[in-house]
């Protein structure tokens, strides 16, 4: 299923398809390793639901929802990082 990162269900893992962000943010995300095929897991939201924390290549990164909506991902609902 394809969606944007901000719509990824909690504790689900998706794979990055493309970054449709501003160039300055795109460069930062690429530097963090957020390239096509990178797995990303939605960990938790802040008390006011913005920003949201994601697990990316072993690091926890907080992204604003306005930025996460510009990141296209694919995911399978049963897919969990690390497997069961």
N, C-alpha and C positions, 0 to 999 in steps of 0.2 A: 504494500500500500504506500502511495506517495502522499506526503503532506509537508507542512512546514514545521520547523523545529519547535515552535511555541505550542503546537497542537499534539506533540508527542505525549502519549500517556505516561503518567508517573511510573518510574521504575522500569520503563521499556527502553529497549536499545534500538537505535536507528543507525543507518549509514548515510553519510553525506553524499548528496548527488551534485549539488551546486551551491555556490555562494552568490547571491544576488544583492550584495550589500554595497555601500559606498566604498570607494577604493581605499580610503584610509583604514576602515574597519576590516576590509577584505585582507589587506596586508597583515594586520595584527592576527587575524584568525589563521591565515596561512602560516605565519610564524609559530603559532601554537600547535601546528600540525593538523589543522582542520582542513584536510584535502579530500578529494573525491575518494569514497570508500572508507573513510575514517568512522569507526564506531563511536557513538555518543549515547550516553545514558542519562536520562532525566532523573536527578536524585531528589530534589526537594525545592519548594518555593519559599520565598520569604513570607513573613506574616501578612504583608499587603499584596502578595502574589506577583511582585515585580521588584527585583530580578528573580530569576530562577537559576538554580545550580545544576550543572551538568558535569559528568565524568568524561573527560576526553584524554585518552592516552595516559591514564594514571594520575591526572591532575584534575582537581575540582575547579571549574570555571563558572563564574556568575555572568549571565548575559541578560540584558534588558529584553523584555518581550518585543519591543519595537525592532530590535536587532535580530532576535531569533526568528521572527516572521519572514525574514529575507533569506533564510537558510533552508533549502529544499532537501528533504531526507526521504528515505524509504525505510519501512519497518514492518516486521511481522509481530503481531501482538504477543505470541508465546515466547519470542526471542528474549533471553536474559543474558546479560554480560557474565561470562564465566561459566555458563551452563549450569545444569542441575545434576 
